[in-house]
């Protein structure tokens, strides 16, 4: 019988380098909060498409990989809902 490699451990968004920093920045900067909330308020299918395009644009512009990864997390509906809640209450 062949030994299969272990599957990688499940990562949460808290493990994504930059995601927590993204939320902190949104809580600290009203303009960033407004921008992210405008994105997060989109329906899931539209939000996912916009985030894919934004991530591609950021990569082309040479944005840090941790920023691209953090933004990409917001395509997941559950993550987006939690991020909305955190930003709306100011990180408290």
C-alpha positions in Angstrom: 0.0 0.0 0.0 1.3 3.4 -0.9 1.9 6.0 1.8 0.0 9.2 0.9 1.5 12.5 2.0 -0.3 14.2 4.9 -2.7 16.9 3.7 -1.6 20.4 4.7 -3.2 21.7 7.9 -6.3 23.8 7.4 -5.3 27.5 7.6 -7.6 30.1 9.0 -7.6 33.7 7.7 -5.9 34.6 11.0 -2.9 32.6 9.6 -2.8 34.6 6.4 0.0 37.0 6.7 -1.5 40.5 6.5 -5.2 39.7 7.0 -5.4 40.9 10.6 -3.3 43.9 9.7 -5.8 44.7 6.9 -8.7 44.6 9.3 -6.7 46.7 11.9 -6.0 49.3 9.2 -9.6 49.4 8.2 -10.7 50.0 11.8 -8.1 52.7 12.2 -8.6 54.5 8.9 -12.2 55.7 8.0 -11.4 56.0 4.3 -10.1 52.4 4.2 -13.1 51.2 6.2 -15.5 52.9 3.7 -13.7 51.3 0.7 -13.6 47.8 2.2 -17.2 48.1 3.3 -18.3 49.1 -0.2 -16.6 46.0 -1.5 -17.9 43.7 1.3 -21.5 45.0 0.8 -21.5 43.6 -2.7 -23.4 40.3 -3.4 -21.1 37.3 -3.0 -20.8 36.5 -6.8 -20.1 40.1 -7.7 -17.7 40.5 -4.7 -15.8 37.4 -5.7 -15.3 38.7 -9.3 -14.3 42.2 -8.1 -11.8 40.7 -5.6 -10.3 38.5 -8.3 -9.8 41.5 -10.5 -8.4 43.6 -7.7 -6.0 40.9 -6.7 -4.7 40.6 -10.3 -4.4 44.3 -10.5 -2.4 44.5 -7.2 -0.1 41.7 -8.4 0.6 43.5 -11.7 1.3 46.7 -9.7 3.8 44.9 -7.6 1.8 45.0 -4.3 3.2 42.9 -1.4 2.1 39.3 -1.6 0.7 39.6 1.9 -1.7 42.4 0.8 -2.9 40.3 -2.2 -3.4 37.3 0.0 -5.3 39.3 2.6 -7.6 40.9 0.0 -8.2 37.5 -1.6 -9.5 36.1 1.7 -12.5 38.5 1.4 -13.9 36.5 -1.6 -15.2 33.9 0.9 -18.7 34.8 2.1 -18.2 33.8 5.7 -14.9 35.7 5.9 -16.5 38.7 4.3 -19.4 38.7 6.8 -17.0 38.5 9.8 -14.8 41.2 8.3 -17.8 43.5 7.9 -18.8 43.0 11.5 -15.3 43.7 12.7 -15.0 46.9 10.6 -18.4 48.2 11.4 -17.8 47.9 15.2 -14.3 49.5 14.8 -12.4 46.4 15.8 -13.8 46.4 19.3 
